[in-house]
Amino acid sequence: MEGFAPTPAPPYYAVIFTSRRTNVDEGYDAMGARMEELAAQQPGFLGVESVRGADGLGITVSYWSSLEAIAAWRAHGEHRVAQSSGRQKWYSHFETRVAAVARANQGP
């Protein structure tokens, strides 16, 4: 289904990134597209789902096979540059949470 990450049967992990945007757009869309492309190339990446409201609040959930895969992505050099840019200009606030997915269901 379009817009939904094609995740396997649990267990796996979810990284939940909740953010509030600033008014600065400089390079944001290009960096977001690059990060999605780069994440998809990382070992252990399973998929991503992302939404943003008109008020600037957004939630991106990326799915990973292991905590080690998440740690490797967090430490990836190009991702570190994006993190720094986010802190400096694109986000007024953000929170990152990591959760273990023990059960997943699908509906109609």
Secondary structure, DSSP 4 states (H G I P E B T S, - for coil): -TTS----SSPEEEEEEEEEE-S--TTHHHHHHHHHHHHHTSTTEEEEEEEE-TTSEEEEEEEES-HHHHHHHHH-HHHHHHHHHIIIIIEEEEEEEEEEE-------
